[in-house]
Amino acid sequence: MSRHRHLFTSESVSEGHPDKVCDRISDSVLDAFLAADPLSRVACESLVTTNRIVIAGEVRGPASMTHERIKDAARKAVREIGYDQAGFDWKTVEIECLIHSQSADIARGVDATGNKDEGAGDQGLMFGFACTETPVLMPAAIHFSHQILRTLAADRHAGRAKGILPDAKSQVTLEYVDGRPMRATSVVVSTQHEARLDQDEVREIVRPHVLKALPEGWMCPEEEFYVNPTGRFVIGGPDGDCGLTGRKIIVDSYGGAAPHGGGAFSGKDPTKVDRSAAYAARYLAKNVVGAGLAERCQIQLAYAIGVARPLSVYVECFGTERVDEEKLSTRLQELVDLRPRGIREHLKLNRPIYTPTSSYGHFGREPTADGAFSWEKLDLVDELRRSF
């Protein structure tokens, strides 16, 4: 019998990529508001270019969150990423803040008043996905792409990757046979570096991070291992390319292995279902797969602005389900209240936990003691197993 074979590719970008710098700034501003008032409303967008940051958006929060405090949060974010180069320096970067108050019309739809429950902050559709390709129940290509850059960044921050600078991208192509990933056929890593390093030196700095990320024996052929294919990557970060918040939504989610509803995550407080419902959908899908009820699970949610209940909840397991999908959908909605307030309270999202999500993916991460990545918990597994 012939075996079905195909190739699939995902990419990741580092915390120093211009778009990710913007995501980091926007989430840092969000966290500053939530630390001051957990019920703050924030929709923060950022732009970066050569030694300049522009922050815009609408907020409702405490008066203590002045434009100066917002600028301080942005400058701290740039410093923590590690930008102190001539074209983008945390000490000298010019920051313009154009934040203003939240629209009264939007607030009217979201606020709970009288008999009206808190409504969704916007219309839209969100997807969650999980599969058995990796221990963290994420698609393999995006998981490996993130891991390469996370460990490279850790070495850079620790001073072990001498000459490596913040901006970087990775891309992993995997061979699938009968639906299962088997090996990498090509790996691409482009990383900014000091001028003193040549291409071969950068290649050998990067190599152990690729080998560590991939399972043993999965490394691609040497001729398919591309490091800085142009030969030089010295001018990088916002000095080399303009960045914007929310421009890496596929990197943030499933690397193209599952649909994306189109809404960005970073800079948005949890009344925005673009973010909170996407987290809830991943949480439910992960627990379904973690409970052994399916090998692949995709959940779509849809909302209307100002309306609390989701308009649709769709569960798709691609023929891998071991239980009836309609019954599974019903049980999931019994276990978790999918109205915006229910999601926020169940996952405890009104906390300053979002800065770590701004790079290396919002999913497939370990829950932390301060509550970040609460949507990655497998605390519904036992109840789901009992239910079926």
Disulfide bonds with the S-S distance in Angstrom:
none
